[in-house]
Amino acid sequence: MAVGARDYIDKLLVKKYADEKVDNHDSMESMVDPQKMLDAMNDVATIQRNMFMLSQKLFSTCYAVNAKAARYKKKEEAAAG
């Protein structure tokens, strides 16, 4: 997907809004402390990573238990001679 104006209308819109300021973060006061937000995001990422690791361990353990409990049957030879 290309970025930029493709046709005449898009070019006019770009020219019209080129100097407009949409987000002025310098004059805004945040309602949420950025450090607390980053800490919360870090906590969520840590929990997700730990849950993924636990899921992988559980999968491998279940696989090992199922493999150990499996009963294999010998296939009888078709041409008994």
N, CA, C and O atoms as a Maestro MAE file, in Angstrom:
{
 s_m_m2io_version
 :::
 2.0.0
}

f_m_ct {
 s_m_title
 :::
 protein
 m_atom[324] {
  # First column is atom index #
  i_m_mmod_type
  r_m_x_coord
  r_m_y_coord
  r_m_z_coord
  i_m_residue_number
  s_m_chain_name
  s_m_pdb_residue_name
  s_m_pdb_atom_name
  i_m_atomic_number
  :::
  1 25 0.838 -1.174 0.000 1 A "MET " " N  " 7
  2 3 0.000 0.000 0.000 1 A "MET " " CA " 6
  3 2 0.884 1.239 0.000 1 A "MET " " C  " 6
  4 15 1.742 1.408 0.867 1 A "MET " " O  " 8
  5 25 0.667 2.079 -0.960 2 A "ALA " " N  " 7
  6 3 1.501 3.268 -1.105 2 A "ALA " " CA " 6
  7 2 1.003 4.383 -0.194 2 A "ALA " " C  " 6
  8 15 -0.185 4.478 0.112 2 A "ALA " " O  " 8
  9 25 1.932 5.212 0.225 3 A "VAL " " N  " 7
  10 3 1.597 6.347 1.070 3 A "VAL " " CA " 6
  11 2 1.727 7.605 0.231 3 A "VAL " " C  " 6
  12 15 2.710 7.774 -0.491 3 A "VAL " " O  " 8
  13 25 0.749 8.481 0.322 4 A "GLY " " N  " 7
  14 3 0.812 9.730 -0.425 4 A "GLY " " CA " 6
  15 2 -0.427 9.919 -1.272 4 A "GLY " " C  " 6
  16 15 -1.270 9.030 -1.396 4 A "GLY " " O  " 8
  17 25 -0.512 11.104 -1.851 5 A "ALA " " N  " 7
  18 3 -1.668 11.448 -2.671 5 A "ALA " " CA " 6
  19 2 -1.568 10.758 -4.017 5 A "ALA " " C  " 6
  20 15 -0.513 10.763 -4.652 5 A "ALA " " O  " 8
  21 25 -2.663 10.166 -4.446 6 A "ARG " " N  " 7
  22 3 -2.663 9.456 -5.726 6 A "ARG " " CA " 6
  23 2 -3.385 10.245 -6.824 6 A "ARG " " C  " 6
  24 15 -2.940 10.269 -7.971 6 A "ARG " " O  " 8
  25 25 -4.486 10.880 -6.469 7 A "ASP " " N  " 7
  26 3 -5.228 11.609 -7.496 7 A "ASP " " CA " 6
  27 2 -5.350 13.083 -7.132 7 A "ASP " " C  " 6
  28 15 -4.796 13.534 -6.129 7 A "ASP " " O  " 8
  29 25 -6.072 13.821 -7.949 8 A "TYR " " N  " 7
  30 3 -6.170 15.276 -7.814 8 A "TYR " " CA " 6
  31 2 -6.817 15.678 -6.482 8 A "TYR " " C  " 6
  32 15 -6.354 16.606 -5.820 8 A "TYR " " O  " 8
  33 25 -7.875 14.985 -6.098 9 A "ILE " " N  " 7
  34 3 -8.577 15.327 -4.849 9 A "ILE " " CA " 6
  35 2 -7.665 15.086 -3.643 9 A "ILE " " C  " 6
  36 15 -7.617 15.903 -2.724 9 A "ILE " " O  " 8
  37 25 -6.949 13.970 -3.650 10 A "ASP " " N  " 7
  38 3 -6.020 13.695 -2.554 10 A "ASP " " CA " 6
  39 2 -4.929 14.753 -2.469 10 A "ASP " " C  " 6
  40 15 -4.548 15.172 -1.375 10 A "ASP " " O  " 8
  41 25 -4.428 15.186 -3.621 11 A "LYS " " N  " 7
  42 3 -3.393 16.228 -3.628 11 A "LYS " " CA " 6
  43 2 -3.922 17.536 -3.057 11 A "LYS " " C  " 6
  44 15 -3.217 18.225 -2.319 11 A "LYS " " O  " 8
  45 25 -5.167 17.881 -3.399 12 A "LEU " " N  " 7
  46 3 -5.771 19.096 -2.840 12 A "LEU " " CA " 6
  47 2 -5.955 18.981 -1.333 12 A "LEU " " C  " 6
  48 15 -5.713 19.944 -0.605 12 A "LEU " " O  " 8
  49 25 -6.378 17.817 -0.859 13 A "LEU " " N  " 7
  50 3 -6.545 17.616 0.581 13 A "LEU " " CA " 6
  51 2 -5.211 17.705 1.308 13 A "LEU " " C  " 6
  52 15 -5.129 18.283 2.392 13 A "LEU " " O  " 8
  53 25 -4.166 17.132 0.714 14 A "VAL " " N  " 7
  54 3 -2.841 17.215 1.326 14 A "VAL " " CA " 6
  55 2 -2.386 18.653 1.405 14 A "VAL " " C  " 6
  56 15 -1.843 19.082 2.424 14 A "VAL " " O  " 8
  57 25 -2.604 19.408 0.328 15 A "LYS " " N  " 7
  58 3 -2.204 20.823 0.319 15 A "LYS " " CA " 6
  59 2 -2.993 21.620 1.363 15 A "LYS " " C  " 6
  60 15 -2.435 22.486 2.035 15 A "LYS " " O  " 8
  61 25 -4.290 21.326 1.496 16 A "LYS " " N  " 7
  62 3 -5.141 22.062 2.425 16 A "LYS " " CA " 6
  63 2 -4.749 21.800 3.880 16 A "LYS " " C  " 6
  64 15 -4.705 22.728 4.688 16 A "LYS " " O  " 8
  65 25 -4.466 20.548 4.214 17 A "TYR " " N  " 7
  66 3 -4.224 20.186 5.603 17 A "TYR " " CA " 6
  67 2 -2.744 19.995 5.942 17 A "TYR " " C  " 6
  68 15 -2.422 19.456 7.001 17 A "TYR " " O  " 8
  69 25 -1.856 20.420 5.074 18 A "ALA " " N  " 7
  70 3 -0.425 20.226 5.310 18 A "ALA " " CA " 6
  71 2 0.059 20.977 6.542 18 A "ALA " " C  " 6
  72 15 0.917 20.473 7.268 18 A "ALA " " O  " 8
  73 25 -0.467 22.156 6.792 19 A "ASP " " N  " 7
  74 3 0.013 22.975 7.907 19 A "ASP " " CA " 6
  75 2 -0.870 22.892 9.139 19 A "ASP " " C  " 6
  76 15 -0.602 23.568 10.133 19 A "ASP " " O  " 8
  77 25 -1.907 22.086 9.097 20 A "GLU " " N  " 7
  78 3 -2.801 21.952 10.246 20 A "GLU " " CA " 6
  79 2 -2.121 21.137 11.337 20 A "GLU " " C  " 6
  80 15 -1.439 20.149 11.065 20 A "GLU " " O  " 8
  81 25 -2.321 21.568 12.565 21 A "LYS " " N  " 7
  82 3 -1.828 20.804 13.703 21 A "LYS " " CA " 6
  83 2 -2.997 20.031 14.275 21 A "LYS " " C  " 6
  84 15 -4.000 20.610 14.692 21 A "LYS " " O  " 8
  85 25 -2.856 18.726 14.289 22 A "VAL " " N  " 7
  86 3 -3.953 17.888 14.750 22 A "VAL " " CA " 6
  87 2 -3.753 17.512 16.215 22 A "VAL " " C  " 6
  88 15 -4.653 17.683 17.036 22 A "VAL " " O  " 8
  89 25 -2.579 17.004 16.531 23 A "ASP " " N  " 7
  90 3 -2.282 16.586 17.894 23 A "ASP " " CA " 6
  91 2 -1.204 17.501 18.464 23 A "ASP " " C  " 6
  92 15 -0.075 17.534 17.975 23 A "ASP " " O  " 8
  93 25 -1.565 18.226 19.486 24 A "ASN " " N  " 7
  94 3 -0.594 19.096 20.138 24 A "ASN " " CA " 6
  95 2 -0.351 18.532 21.531 24 A "ASN " " C  " 6
  96 15 -1.017 18.915 22.493 24 A "ASN " " O  " 8
  97 25 0.612 17.614 21.629 25 A "HIS " " N  " 7
  98 3 0.854 16.917 22.890 25 A "HIS " " CA " 6
  99 2 1.556 17.792 23.914 25 A "HIS " " C  " 6
  100 15 1.543 17.475 25.103 25 A "HIS " " O  " 8
  101 25 2.159 18.870 23.484 26 A "ASP " " N  " 7
  102 3 2.864 19.726 24.433 26 A "ASP " " CA " 6
  103 2 1.908 20.453 25.364 26 A "ASP " " C  " 6
  104 15 2.232 20.686 26.529 26 A "ASP " " O  " 8
  105 25 0.740 20.812 24.864 27 A "SER " " N  " 7
  106 3 -0.188 21.584 25.689 27 A "SER " " CA " 6
  107 2 -1.216 20.696 26.389 27 A "SER " " C  " 6
  108 15 -2.059 21.201 27.130 27 A "SER " " O  " 8
  109 25 -1.159 19.388 26.166 28 A "MET " " N  " 7
  110 3 -2.115 18.484 26.801 28 A "MET " " CA " 6
  111 2 -1.523 17.883 28.068 28 A "MET " " C  " 6
  112 15 -0.326 17.607 28.144 28 A "MET " " O  " 8
  113 25 -2.365 17.692 29.036 29 A "GLU " " N  " 7
  114 3 -1.950 16.996 30.248 29 A "GLU " " CA " 6
  115 2 -2.556 15.609 30.220 29 A "GLU " " C  " 6
  116 15 -3.766 15.454 30.053 29 A "GLU " " O  " 8
  117 25 -1.722 14.609 30.383 30 A "SER " " N  " 7
  118 3 -2.191 13.235 30.300 30 A "SER " " CA " 6
  119 2 -2.997 12.876 31.532 30 A "SER " " C  " 6
  120 15 -2.664 13.275 32.648 30 A "SER " " O  " 8
  121 25 -4.056 12.122 31.317 31 A "MET " " N  " 7
  122 3 -4.886 11.676 32.434 31 A "MET " " CA " 6
  123 2 -4.289 10.442 33.106 31 A "MET " " C  " 6
  124 15 -4.668 10.102 34.227 31 A "MET " " O  " 8
  125 25 -3.356 9.772 32.427 32 A "VAL " " N  " 7
  126 3 -2.740 8.561 32.946 32 A "VAL " " CA " 6
  127 2 -1.242 8.805 33.061 32 A "VAL " " C  " 6
  128 15 -0.612 9.347 32.153 32 A "VAL " " O  " 8
  129 25 -0.689 8.398 34.188 33 A "ASP " " N  " 7
  130 3 0.748 8.517 34.376 33 A "ASP " " CA " 6
  131 2 1.451 7.575 33.400 33 A "ASP " " C  " 6
  132 15 1.187 6.372 33.413 33 A "ASP " " O  " 8
  133 25 2.343 8.098 32.554 34 A "PRO " " N  " 7
  134 3 2.988 7.240 31.556 34 A "PRO " " CA " 6
  135 2 3.783 6.089 32.177 34 A "PRO " " C  " 6
  136 15 3.792 4.985 31.632 34 A "PRO " " O  " 8
  137 25 4.441 6.329 33.292 35 A "GLN " " N  " 7
  138 3 5.231 5.272 33.915 35 A "GLN " " CA " 6
  139 2 4.333 4.144 34.420 35 A "GLN " " C  " 6
  140 15 4.677 2.968 34.301 35 A "GLN " " O  " 8
  141 25 3.176 4.509 34.987 36 A "LYS " " N  " 7
  142 3 2.233 3.487 35.445 36 A "LYS " " CA " 6
  143 2 1.680 2.689 34.267 36 A "LYS " " C  " 6
  144 15 1.472 1.480 34.368 36 A "LYS " " O  " 8
  145 25 1.445 3.376 33.153 37 A "MET " " N  " 7
  146 3 0.939 2.691 31.963 37 A "MET " " CA " 6
  147 2 1.984 1.718 31.423 37 A "MET " " C  " 6
  148 15 1.650 0.588 31.065 37 A "MET " " O  " 8
  149 25 3.233 2.142 31.361 38 A "LEU " " N  " 7
  150 3 4.298 1.257 30.891 38 A "LEU " " CA " 6
  151 2 4.500 0.076 31.832 38 A "LEU " " C  " 6
  152 15 4.755 -1.042 31.384 38 A "LEU " " O  " 8
  153 25 4.387 0.320 33.137 39 A "ASP " " N  " 7
  154 3 4.495 -0.775 34.109 39 A "ASP " " CA " 6
  155 2 3.360 -1.787 33.925 39 A "ASP " " C  " 6
  156 15 3.577 -2.997 33.995 39 A "ASP " " O  " 8
  157 25 2.155 -1.279 33.691 40 A "ALA " " N  " 7
  158 3 1.015 -2.170 33.481 40 A "ALA " " CA " 6
  159 2 1.184 -2.981 32.196 40 A "ALA " " C  " 6
  160 15 0.880 -4.174 32.165 40 A "ALA " " O  " 8
  161 25 1.670 -2.333 31.142 41 A "MET " " N  " 7
  162 3 1.901 -3.041 29.885 41 A "MET " " CA " 6
  163 2 2.984 -4.103 30.056 41 A "MET " " C  " 6
  164 15 2.889 -5.193 29.492 41 A "MET " " O  " 8
  165 25 4.012 -3.780 30.837 42 A "ASN " " N  " 7
  166 3 5.082 -4.741 31.103 42 A "ASN " " CA " 6
  167 2 4.545 -5.924 31.893 42 A "ASN " " C  " 6
  168 15 4.920 -7.066 31.627 42 A "ASN " " O  " 8
  169 25 3.676 -5.668 32.857 43 A "ASP " " N  " 7
  170 3 3.080 -6.751 33.640 43 A "ASP " " CA " 6
  171 2 2.247 -7.677 32.754 43 A "ASP " " C  " 6
  172 15 2.320 -8.899 32.880 43 A "ASP " " O  " 8
  173 25 1.461 -7.091 31.864 44 A "VAL " " N  " 7
  174 3 0.634 -7.899 30.960 44 A "VAL " " CA " 6
  175 2 1.516 -8.742 30.052 44 A "VAL " " C  " 6
  176 15 1.231 -9.919 29.827 44 A "VAL " " O  " 8
  177 25 2.588 -8.148 29.528 45 A "ALA " " N  " 7
  178 3 3.491 -8.902 28.653 45 A "ALA " " CA " 6
  179 2 4.162 -10.043 29.410 45 A "ALA " " C  " 6
  180 15 4.330 -11.135 28.868 45 A "ALA " " O  " 8
  181 25 4.541 -9.797 30.642 46 A "THR " " N  " 7
  182 3 5.173 -10.842 31.450 46 A "THR " " CA " 6
  183 2 4.194 -11.982 31.713 46 A "THR " " C  " 6
  184 15 4.562 -13.153 31.622 46 A "THR " " O  " 8
  185 25 2.961 -11.644 32.036 47 A "ILE " " N  " 7
  186 3 1.943 -12.670 32.283 47 A "ILE " " CA " 6
  187 2 1.694 -13.484 31.027 47 A "ILE " " C  " 6
  188 15 1.591 -14.709 31.093 47 A "ILE " " O  " 8
  189 25 1.595 -12.816 29.877 48 A "GLN " " N  " 7
  190 3 1.359 -13.541 28.635 48 A "GLN " " CA " 6
  191 2 2.533 -14.459 28.297 48 A "GLN " " C  " 6
  192 15 2.333 -15.588 27.849 48 A "GLN " " O  " 8
  193 25 3.752 -13.975 28.514 49 A "ARG " " N  " 7
  194 3 4.928 -14.808 28.249 49 A "ARG " " CA " 6
  195 2 4.936 -16.029 29.165 49 A "ARG " " C  " 6
  196 15 5.210 -17.142 28.717 49 A "ARG " " O  " 8
  197 25 4.635 -15.820 30.446 50 A "ASN " " N  " 7
  198 3 4.607 -16.937 31.392 50 A "ASN " " CA " 6
  199 2 3.499 -17.932 31.057 50 A "ASN " " C  " 6
  200 15 3.694 -19.142 31.173 50 A "ASN " " O  " 8
  201 25 2.345 -17.430 30.646 51 A "MET " " N  " 7
  202 3 1.249 -18.324 30.266 51 A "MET " " CA " 6
  203 2 1.616 -19.134 29.027 51 A "MET " " C  " 6
  204 15 1.264 -20.309 28.928 51 A "MET " " O  " 8
  205 25 2.316 -18.517 28.088 52 A "PHE " " N  " 7
  206 3 2.746 -19.241 26.895 52 A "PHE " " CA " 6
  207 2 3.748 -20.333 27.260 52 A "PHE " " C  " 6
  208 15 3.656 -21.456 26.763 52 A "PHE " " O  " 8
  209 25 4.709 -20.002 28.134 53 A "MET " " N  " 7
  210 3 5.697 -20.996 28.549 53 A "MET " " CA " 6
  211 2 5.025 -22.147 29.295 53 A "MET " " C  " 6
  212 15 5.383 -23.308 29.099 53 A "MET " " O  " 8
  213 25 4.049 -21.828 30.153 54 A "LEU " " N  " 7
  214 3 3.307 -22.862 30.872 54 A "LEU " " CA " 6
  215 2 2.522 -23.737 29.908 54 A "LEU " " C  " 6
  216 15 2.456 -24.955 30.078 54 A "LEU " " O  " 8
  217 25 1.933 -23.119 28.905 55 A "SER " " N  " 7
  218 3 1.184 -23.866 27.901 55 A "SER " " CA " 6
  219 2 2.102 -24.818 27.138 55 A "SER " " C  " 6
  220 15 1.723 -25.958 26.872 55 A "SER " " O  " 8
  221 25 3.287 -24.369 26.790 56 A "GLN " " N  " 7
  222 3 4.239 -25.220 26.083 56 A "GLN " " CA " 6
  223 2 4.678 -26.393 26.957 56 A "GLN " " C  " 6
  224 15 4.782 -27.519 26.471 56 A "GLN " " O  " 8
  225 25 4.940 -26.139 28.248 57 A "LYS " " N  " 7
  226 3 5.321 -27.220 29.156 57 A "LYS " " CA " 6
  227 2 4.186 -28.216 29.321 57 A "LYS " " C  " 6
  228 15 4.418 -29.425 29.334 57 A "LYS " " O  " 8
  229 25 2.970 -27.724 29.447 58 A "LEU " " N  " 7
  230 3 1.806 -28.599 29.578 58 A "LEU " " CA " 6
  231 2 1.627 -29.445 28.324 58 A "LEU " " C  " 6
  232 15 1.323 -30.634 28.415 58 A "LEU " " O  " 8
  233 25 1.813 -28.843 27.162 59 A "PHE " " N  " 7
  234 3 1.686 -29.580 25.907 59 A "PHE " " CA " 6
  235 2 2.714 -30.696 25.834 59 A "PHE " " C  " 6
  236 15 2.378 -31.829 25.489 59 A "PHE " " O  " 8
  237 25 3.960 -30.388 26.155 60 A "SER " " N  " 7
  238 3 5.003 -31.418 26.067 60 A "SER " " CA " 6
  239 2 4.784 -32.516 27.108 60 A "SER " " C  " 6
  240 15 5.051 -33.686 26.832 60 A "SER " " O  " 8
  241 25 4.304 -32.158 28.296 61 A "THR " " N  " 7
  242 3 4.020 -33.162 29.328 61 A "THR " " CA " 6
  243 2 2.873 -34.072 28.894 61 A "THR " " C  " 6
  244 15 2.963 -35.292 29.035 61 A "THR " " O  " 8
  245 25 1.815 -33.496 28.376 62 A "CYS " " N  " 7
  246 3 0.688 -34.305 27.906 62 A "CYS " " CA " 6
  247 2 1.107 -35.196 26.746 62 A "CYS " " C  " 6
  248 15 0.673 -36.343 26.647 62 A "CYS " " O  " 8
  249 25 1.942 -34.670 25.879 63 A "TYR " " N  " 7
  250 3 2.430 -35.468 24.757 63 A "TYR " " CA " 6
  251 2 3.235 -36.657 25.265 63 A "TYR " " C  " 6
  252 15 3.089 -37.773 24.765 63 A "TYR " " O  " 8
  253 25 4.087 -36.415 26.262 64 A "ALA " " N  " 7
  254 3 4.905 -37.504 26.815 64 A "ALA " " CA " 6
  255 2 4.031 -38.543 27.512 64 A "ALA " " C  " 6
  256 15 4.271 -39.742 27.362 64 A "ALA " " O  " 8
  257 25 3.032 -38.113 28.264 65 A "VAL " " N  " 7
  258 3 2.132 -39.043 28.951 65 A "VAL " " CA " 6
  259 2 1.352 -39.868 27.939 65 A "VAL " " C  " 6
  260 15 1.222 -41.082 28.098 65 A "VAL " " O  " 8
  261 25 0.836 -39.223 26.906 66 A "ASN " " N  " 7
  262 3 0.077 -39.958 25.884 66 A "ASN " " CA " 6
  263 2 0.976 -40.933 25.127 66 A "ASN " " C  " 6
  264 15 0.546 -42.035 24.787 66 A "ASN " " O  " 8
  265 25 2.207 -40.540 24.864 67 A "ALA " " N  " 7
  266 3 3.124 -41.428 24.156 67 A "ALA " " CA " 6
  267 2 3.489 -42.637 25.017 67 A "ALA " " C  " 6
  268 15 3.627 -43.751 24.513 67 A "ALA " " O  " 8
  269 25 3.641 -42.405 26.308 68 A "LYS " " N  " 7
  270 3 4.002 -43.500 27.207 68 A "LYS " " CA " 6
  271 2 2.828 -44.463 27.390 68 A "LYS " " C  " 6
  272 15 3.030 -45.671 27.515 68 A "LYS " " O  " 8
  273 25 1.623 -43.943 27.404 69 A "ALA " " N  " 7
  274 3 0.441 -44.774 27.638 69 A "ALA " " CA " 6
  275 2 -0.080 -45.420 26.362 69 A "ALA " " C  " 6
  276 15 -0.985 -46.253 26.416 69 A "ALA " " O  " 8
  277 25 0.475 -45.049 25.227 70 A "ALA " " N  " 7
  278 3 -0.025 -45.590 23.958 70 A "ALA " " CA " 6
  279 2 0.287 -47.073 23.859 70 A "ALA " " C  " 6
  280 15 1.347 -47.529 24.287 70 A "ALA " " O  " 8
  281 25 -0.632 -47.801 23.302 71 A "ARG " " N  " 7
  282 3 -0.432 -49.237 23.093 71 A "ARG " " CA " 6
  283 2 -0.359 -49.457 21.587 71 A "ARG " " C  " 6
  284 15 -1.299 -49.164 20.849 71 A "ARG " " O  " 8
  285 25 0.745 -49.963 21.168 72 A "TYR " " N  " 7
  286 3 0.962 -50.189 19.753 72 A "TYR " " CA " 6
  287 2 0.675 -51.651 19.429 72 A "TYR " " C  " 6
  288 15 1.065 -52.553 20.171 72 A "TYR " " O  " 8
  289 25 0.005 -51.867 18.341 73 A "LYS " " N  " 7
  290 3 -0.310 -53.226 17.901 73 A "LYS " " CA " 6
  291 2 0.639 -53.584 16.768 73 A "LYS " " C  " 6
  292 15 0.934 -52.772 15.891 73 A "LYS " " O  " 8
  293 25 1.098 -54.804 16.817 74 A "LYS " " N  " 7
  294 3 1.937 -55.279 15.717 74 A "LYS " " CA " 6
  295 2 1.030 -55.631 14.546 74 A "LYS " " C  " 6
  296 15 0.006 -56.296 14.702 74 A "LYS " " O  " 8
  297 25 1.429 -55.174 13.391 75 A "LYS " " N  " 7
  298 3 0.669 -55.474 12.186 75 A "LYS " " CA " 6
  299 2 1.098 -56.840 11.686 75 A "LYS " " C  " 6
  300 15 2.283 -57.091 11.471 75 A "LYS " " O  " 8
  301 25 0.132 -57.714 11.505 76 A "GLU " " N  " 7
  302 3 0.444 -59.055 11.032 76 A "GLU " " CA " 6
  303 2 0.852 -58.995 9.567 76 A "GLU " " C  " 6
  304 15 0.285 -58.244 8.773 76 A "GLU " " O  " 8
  305 25 1.826 -59.785 9.238 77 A "GLU " " N  " 7
  306 3 2.309 -59.794 7.870 77 A "GLU " " CA " 6
  307 2 1.238 -60.384 6.959 77 A "GLU " " C  " 6
  308 15 0.597 -61.379 7.298 77 A "GLU " " O  " 8
  309 25 1.056 -59.767 5.819 78 A "ALA " " N  " 7
  310 3 0.007 -60.201 4.877 78 A "ALA " " CA " 6
  311 2 0.386 -61.521 4.225 78 A "ALA " " C  " 6
  312 15 -0.463 -62.385 4.007 78 A "ALA " " O  " 8
  313 25 1.655 -61.665 3.920 79 A "ALA " " N  " 7
  314 3 2.083 -62.894 3.226 79 A "ALA " " CA " 6
  315 2 2.793 -63.803 4.214 79 A "ALA " " C  " 6
  316 15 4.020 -63.784 4.315 79 A "ALA " " O  " 8
  317 25 2.028 -64.590 4.932 80 A "ALA " " N  " 7
  318 3 2.638 -65.534 5.864 80 A "ALA " " CA " 6
  319 2 3.025 -66.783 5.072 80 A "ALA " " C  " 6
  320 15 2.197 -67.397 4.400 80 A "ALA " " O  " 8
  321 25 4.248 -67.122 5.167 81 A "GLY " " N  " 7
  322 3 4.681 -68.103 4.249 81 A "GLY " " CA " 6
  323 2 5.089 -69.370 4.681 81 A "GLY " " C  " 6
  324 15 5.463 -70.211 3.863 81 A "GLY " " O  " 8
  :::
 }
 m_bond[323] {
  # First column is bond index #
  i_m_from
  i_m_to
  i_m_order
  :::
  1 1 2 1
  2 2 3 1
  3 3 4 2
  4 3 5 1
  5 5 6 1
  6 6 7 1
  7 7 8 2
  8 7 9 1
  9 9 10 1
  10 10 11 1
  11 11 12 2
  12 11 13 1
  13 13 14 1
  14 14 15 1
  15 15 16 2
  16 15 17 1
  17 17 18 1
  18 18 19 1
  19 19 20 2
  20 19 21 1
  21 21 22 1
  22 22 23 1
  23 23 24 2
  24 23 25 1
  25 25 26 1
  26 26 27 1
  27 27 28 2
  28 27 29 1
  29 29 30 1
  30 30 31 1
  31 31 32 2
  32 31 33 1
  33 33 34 1
  34 34 35 1
  35 35 36 2
  36 35 37 1
  37 37 38 1
  38 38 39 1
  39 39 40 2
  40 39 41 1
  41 41 42 1
  42 42 43 1
  43 43 44 2
  44 43 45 1
  45 45 46 1
  46 46 47 1
  47 47 48 2
  48 47 49 1
  49 49 50 1
  50 50 51 1
  51 51 52 2
  52 51 53 1
  53 53 54 1
  54 54 55 1
  55 55 56 2
  56 55 57 1
  57 57 58 1
  58 58 59 1
  59 59 60 2
  60 59 61 1
  61 61 62 1
  62 62 63 1
  63 63 64 2
  64 63 65 1
  65 65 66 1
  66 66 67 1
  67 67 68 2
  68 67 69 1
  69 69 70 1
  70 70 71 1
  71 71 72 2
  72 71 73 1
  73 73 74 1
  74 74 75 1
  75 75 76 2
  76 75 77 1
  77 77 78 1
  78 78 79 1
  79 79 80 2
  80 79 81 1
  81 81 82 1
  82 82 83 1
  83 83 84 2
  84 83 85 1
  85 85 86 1
  86 86 87 1
  87 87 88 2
  88 87 89 1
  89 89 90 1
  90 90 91 1
  91 91 92 2
  92 91 93 1
  93 93 94 1
  94 94 95 1
  95 95 96 2
  96 95 97 1
  97 97 98 1
  98 98 99 1
  99 99 100 2
  100 99 101 1
  101 101 102 1
  102 102 103 1
  103 103 104 2
  104 103 105 1
  105 105 106 1
  106 106 107 1
  107 107 108 2
  108 107 109 1
  109 109 110 1
  110 110 111 1
  111 111 112 2
  112 111 113 1
  113 113 114 1
  114 114 115 1
  115 115 116 2
  116 115 117 1
  117 117 118 1
  118 118 119 1
  119 119 120 2
  120 119 121 1
  121 121 122 1
  122 122 123 1
  123 123 124 2
  124 123 125 1
  125 125 126 1
  126 126 127 1
  127 127 128 2
  128 127 129 1
  129 129 130 1
  130 130 131 1
  131 131 132 2
  132 131 133 1
  133 133 134 1
  134 134 135 1
  135 135 136 2
  136 135 137 1
  137 137 138 1
  138 138 139 1
  139 139 140 2
  140 139 141 1
  141 141 142 1
  142 142 143 1
  143 143 144 2
  144 143 145 1
  145 145 146 1
  146 146 147 1
  147 147 148 2
  148 147 149 1
  149 149 150 1
  150 150 151 1
  151 151 152 2
  152 151 153 1
  153 153 154 1
  154 154 155 1
  155 155 156 2
  156 155 157 1
  157 157 158 1
  158 158 159 1
  159 159 160 2
  160 159 161 1
  161 161 162 1
  162 162 163 1
  163 163 164 2
  164 163 165 1
  165 165 166 1
  166 166 167 1
  167 167 168 2
  168 167 169 1
  169 169 170 1
  170 170 171 1
  171 171 172 2
  172 171 173 1
  173 173 174 1
  174 174 175 1
  175 175 176 2
  176 175 177 1
  177 177 178 1
  178 178 179 1
  179 179 180 2
  180 179 181 1
  181 181 182 1
  182 182 183 1
  183 183 184 2
  184 183 185 1
  185 185 186 1
  186 186 187 1
  187 187 188 2
  188 187 189 1
  189 189 190 1
  190 190 191 1
  191 191 192 2
  192 191 193 1
  193 193 194 1
  194 194 195 1
  195 195 196 2
  196 195 197 1
  197 197 198 1
  198 198 199 1
  199 199 200 2
  200 199 201 1
  201 201 202 1
  202 202 203 1
  203 203 204 2
  204 203 205 1
  205 205 206 1
  206 206 207 1
  207 207 208 2
  208 207 209 1
  209 209 210 1
  210 210 211 1
  211 211 212 2
  212 211 213 1
  213 213 214 1
  214 214 215 1
  215 215 216 2
  216 215 217 1
  217 217 218 1
  218 218 219 1
  219 219 220 2
  220 219 221 1
  221 221 222 1
  222 222 223 1
  223 223 224 2
  224 223 225 1
  225 225 226 1
  226 226 227 1
  227 227 228 2
  228 227 229 1
  229 229 230 1
  230 230 231 1
  231 231 232 2
  232 231 233 1
  233 233 234 1
  234 234 235 1
  235 235 236 2
  236 235 237 1
  237 237 238 1
  238 238 239 1
  239 239 240 2
  240 239 241 1
  241 241 242 1
  242 242 243 1
  243 243 244 2
  244 243 245 1
  245 245 246 1
  246 246 247 1
  247 247 248 2
  248 247 249 1
  249 249 250 1
  250 250 251 1
  251 251 252 2
  252 251 253 1
  253 253 254 1
  254 254 255 1
  255 255 256 2
  256 255 257 1
  257 257 258 1
  258 258 259 1
  259 259 260 2
  260 259 261 1
  261 261 262 1
  262 262 263 1
  263 263 264 2
  264 263 265 1
  265 265 266 1
  266 266 267 1
  267 267 268 2
  268 267 269 1
  269 269 270 1
  270 270 271 1
  271 271 272 2
  272 271 273 1
  273 273 274 1
  274 274 275 1
  275 275 276 2
  276 275 277 1
  277 277 278 1
  278 278 279 1
  279 279 280 2
  280 279 281 1
  281 281 282 1
  282 282 283 1
  283 283 284 2
  284 283 285 1
  285 285 286 1
  286 286 287 1
  287 287 288 2
  288 287 289 1
  289 289 290 1
  290 290 291 1
  291 291 292 2
  292 291 293 1
  293 293 294 1
  294 294 295 1
  295 295 296 2
  296 295 297 1
  297 297 298 1
  298 298 299 1
  299 299 300 2
  300 299 301 1
  301 301 302 1
  302 302 303 1
  303 303 304 2
  304 303 305 1
  305 305 306 1
  306 306 307 1
  307 307 308 2
  308 307 309 1
  309 309 310 1
  310 310 311 1
  311 311 312 2
  312 311 313 1
  313 313 314 1
  314 314 315 1
  315 315 316 2
  316 315 317 1
  317 317 318 1
  318 318 319 1
  319 319 320 2
  320 319 321 1
  321 321 322 1
  322 322 323 1
  323 323 324 2
  :::
 }
}
